[in-house]
Amino acid sequence: MGEASTAAPLRIAMLSYYLPSGSKIGVGFQAHELATELARRGHHVDMFSDCPPVPGAVYGHRHVAMSGSLRTFRFATDLRKQDFTGYDVLHAHGDDYWLWRRRAPLHVRTVHGSCFEEARHIRGAKEKLRMLLLGFTEVLASVVADRVVVVSPQTRRWVPRSHDVIPNGVDTTRFTPGDAAGRADHPVVLFVGTWHGRKRGKDLAAAFARDVLPRVPEAELWMVTRDAPADPGPGIKVLGRLSDEDLADAYRRAWVFCLPSSYEGFGIPYAEAMASGLPVVATPNVGARYVSDEGRAAVLAELDDLGTALADVLLDAPRRAALSAAGLERSRTFSLTAVADAYERLYTTPQQHGDQS
């Protein structure tokens, strides 16, 4: 549960095309978690989204319904028609690049990663073009907003006007370490992501079969994904989409977490795993490097070496214990409480519009 705020209650309009009720995109989960924490602290929060309300949400919901093609771009246009008068803060997690006329006393934009960076790694000409167009909207939004927040220092490379670094947050009341008795009785690698695309679940499955199973025959790879094939390979168990409670339990039961993404602006699953006391093995993308403190709280390995690194960690109990301790310590930086504290300070600190840090 959130803590009572020491700040005076604010009226906050939060903008996110994505929400957990309609999408698995990480930005939507982060917007939902932050809105929930702020509402529990006594602030009035309304979420403007194309997705339906999240069941049980403690904040308000304003449905900006979209259909057909180019929905995210048309969502940005439709936001201009919304009435934001009466709000103290307009906090956008995307799609605010047309809101150049002041509509609230403070307009905050959180940039959760760089579409320009993602365009370098995504496959397909059409998707690359889409990412490039979205990248230009991020640049425009950074000019429109009063205060621009990035979720990792490396993201500043692509954001010409950024003021603050506030990471994504993990609910450390839900993602907590379990005891040794709660771990699976055999080696388990946990993956949370997609089989296809930049999460590279398919590549992890191949590395598991090629490099892990020959050395650790009793190992399993648990994949929290919805796009895996019917027969993903030996030793692989597809879990589909899990509830929040079941996901937290999976983190506590596994031996090692692995997400070999080609790109993550932050990578919230890394932080969730660390908060759960689970050792992390990842590829050295931008998000993994930041969350792991440049590999001091995790193992970073290139894709070709990933399977070997996983097997090494599975077979080395003292190393797993050291990684667990380092990751747990690092995860405190990303607690949802600390993140909400940082945003409250940002909302209530007098702003000098046009400044840059």
N, C-alpha and C positions, 0 to 999 in steps of 0.2 A: 504494500500500500504506500501511497505518496505521503509526504510529510506536509503539515500545514505550512503555508508560506508566510514569511514575515513581511512580504511586499503587499501593498494594497491590491485588492482584486482588480484584475484587468479584464477587458472584453477583447478577446483575441479571435480574429478571423484567420483560420489556417487553410491553405490551399494545397491540395494534393490530388492529382488525377487518379492516383492509385490508392487503394486501401486493401487490407487483408480480405475483406468480404468479396472482392472481385478480381484480385490479382495476386500473384506470388512475387511481384517485384518488391525488392527490399525497401525502396523509398516509402512505399505505402505502409509497411510495417513500422518504419521509424516514425512517420508522421502520426500514426495511430498511437504508438507508445508515448510519444512526447505529449500529444493532446490529452491522453489519459492521465499522465502524471500532473500536467498543469491543471486540469479540471479537478483532480483530487486535492490539489493545493488551494482550491477555492476560486480559481479564475473561471470566467465564463468563456468557453471555447466552442466555436462553431467550425465544423469541417466542411469546406466546399469541395465536392468531388463528383466524378462521374460514377464511381462505384456506389453500390447501395450501402446503407448503414451497417456497421459492424455489430453483430448481435451482442447486447450487453454493454455497449459503449456508454461511458459516463459523460461524454461531451455531445454537443448538438451536431446536427447533420443538415447540410443544404445540398440537395441533389441537383447537379448541373448535368443533365442527361445528354449523352451523345449517341450517335448511331452512324453506320456507314464507314467510309474510309477517312484517313487523315484525322482521326478523332482527337489526338492530342493537340494538333495545331488548331482545330476548331474549338476545342475546350479553352485554349488561351484567348481566342477571340470572344467567346461567350462570357468569359470572366469580366470583360469590360461592361457587360450589362448588369452585373450584380451590384447590389447596394451595400457598400462597406461603411457607410456613414454610421456613426455610433460605436464603432470599434476603436480601441486604443492602439491596437497593433494589427497589422496585416502581415502574416508570416507565410511565405510561399516556399513550397518544396519543389517548385517547377511551374512553368507555364504562366509566369507573370510578366512576360516581356512586353506586353502591350499596355501595361498599367502605369504609364509614365506620368499621368497627372496624379498629384497627391490625393489619396482616397482615405487615408488614416494618418494620425499623427506620426506613426513610425511604420515604415515598410521594410521588413527583413526578408532576405532571400538566403536559403540554405542550398548550397551547391553540393550534391552528394557524390560527385565524381565528375569526370570530364567526358563528354560525348566525343570530343576530338580525340582523346586518348583511346576511347573504346573503338572509334572508327579505325584506328591503326590495327586492331586485333580481330575485329568482327569479319566474318566471311560473307561474301556475296556483294555484288556491286550495288544492288538496291538498298541493302541494309547499311552499307558504308555511306551512301548518299544521305540516307535518313539521319544517320548519326552526325554527319557533317552539318546538316541543316539544323539539327538540335543543338549542336555546338555553338553555332552562331546565335541561336536564341539565348544560350547561357551567357554569352558575352553581352548581348543587349540587355538581358535582365540584370547583369551586374552593374550596368549604368543606371537603370531605372530605379533600383532599390536604394534606400537610404543606407542600409547596412548589409554587407555581404559576408556570409559565413561559409567557410569551406570545412569539410569534415576531416581533412588531413593536410599537413603542410605541403605535400607534393602536389596537391590539386591546384595550388596557387600558380603553378607554372602555366596553367591554361586559363586562369581567371584574372584578367588585367586589373580589376579593382576589387580586392578583397580586404576585409578589415579584421576578421577574427577567425581563429581555428577552434571549432567546438566539435568534438568527435560524435559519432553516433553512440547511442546509449543502450546498455543491457540491463534488464530488470534482474538485479542480483538477489531479489527475494524469490525468483522463480528458477534462475539458473544458478544453482549452488552445488558444491561438491558433495558427493555421497561417500559412504564409507567403503572400505575395501570389500566387504561382504556383498555390496551391491553391484560390483563389477561382474561382467559375464565370466563364466568359468572357463572360457577359451578366448584366444586373442580375437578382437573385433576392431576393425577399422570402420569409422563412421564417415559418411559423405552426405552433405546437404547441398543440393543444387539441381542442375539439369544434366541429362545424358548428353544432349547436343549443345552446341554453342560454346561460349567462352568459359563456362563452368567446367567443361572437359571431363564429365563423368565417364564418357566412353573411353577416354585415354587412361583414366584411373583404373577402370576395369581391366584394360589390357595390361597395365603395369602390375596390377595385383596378380593376374594369372601368370604372367611371365616371370616376375621377380620375387613375389611374396610367397605364393603357394609352394614352390619347390623348397624353400627354406623353412616355412612355417605351415605345414600341411593342414593343421587343424584351424587355421585362421579363417575368418569370414569377413566379407565386406558388406556392410549394411548401407543401403543407398536410400536416402530420403529424397525421392524423385518421382515424377509422374510421367516421364517420357522414355523410360528404359524399355528395351525390347522384352518380349515374353521370355526369352531365354538369354539372360545377360552374361552367363558364363559360370564356370564351377566356383562354388564357395560364395556366390553373390546372392544376397537376400534383398529384394526390393520392398521397401516399406511403404511406398506411396507417399501421400501427404499425411503428416501426423498432426494431432492436436497440440496446443502449446504444452500441455502436461506430458503427453507422450514424447514430444521432442526433448523436453528437459530430462526425462527419464532415460532416453536413448543416449544423451550426452553422459549421463552418470554411469551407464552400463558399459559403454565402449572402452577400449584400451587406448586408442589413438584416433584423432580426428584428422581428416585430410580433405582439402578443397584446392585442387590444382588449377585454379582459374588463370586464364591468360591476362585478365584485367579485373581488378576490383578497386573502386574508388575508396572504399573502406573495407568492407568484408565483415559484416556483423556476425556471421557464423564463427569466425575465428575468435571473436571476443566472447561469444556465448560459450564456446568450448572451453576457453581459458577460465571463465568464471565458474564453470562446472568442474574445474580441476582436471580437465582432459588435455593431455599433451597434443600439440598441433604440429603437423607436417604440411607444408604448403610450397607452392612455387613462388618465386620472388617477385610477385606483382606489386604494384604500388600500395594497395591496401594491406597485403600481408606483411610487407616490410614495415609499414607504420605500426600496425597493431602489434606486431611481434617485437617492436623496438629494434628493427634491423637484425632480426634473428636471435636476439638475446633471450627471447621468451618462447622460441619455437625453432623448429628445424626448417630451413629454407633450402629447397633442392630444385634444380632444373628438371623439366619434365622427363628427360631421358634417364635421370638418376632417381626419380621419385620412388619407384618400387624398391630399390636397394635401400634407400633411406627409411622407408616404412618397415621393411623387414628388420633392419638394424635396431630400430626403436622397439619393435614388438619383442625382440629377443633380449633386451637390456632393461631389466627392471629398475636398477638404480638411475639410469638415464631418464626413464619415464617419470620417476619420482621427482627428479630435479626439474624436468620440463613442467611438470604439474605445478610445482611450487613457484617457478618463475612466471608461468602463465597466470596463475591466480593473483600474484602480486601485480602484474601488469594490468589485469582486468579491472582493477579498482579505478584506473584512469577513465574507464568507459562506463562506469555505473550510471544508470538512468538518473539517479538522484543528483550526481555531480553535473550531468548534462543539463538537467532542468534548472539547477542552480545558476549555471552559466547563462542560460537564456533569460532567466528572470533578471539577472544583473544587466544583460544587454537591453532588455525591454525598458528598464527603469532608469538607466543611466542617461543623463542629458547628452544628446547627440549633436555633433558638429557636422552637419550634412556636407558631403563632398570630401571629408577627410579620408586618409588612407594610411594603413599601417603595414 
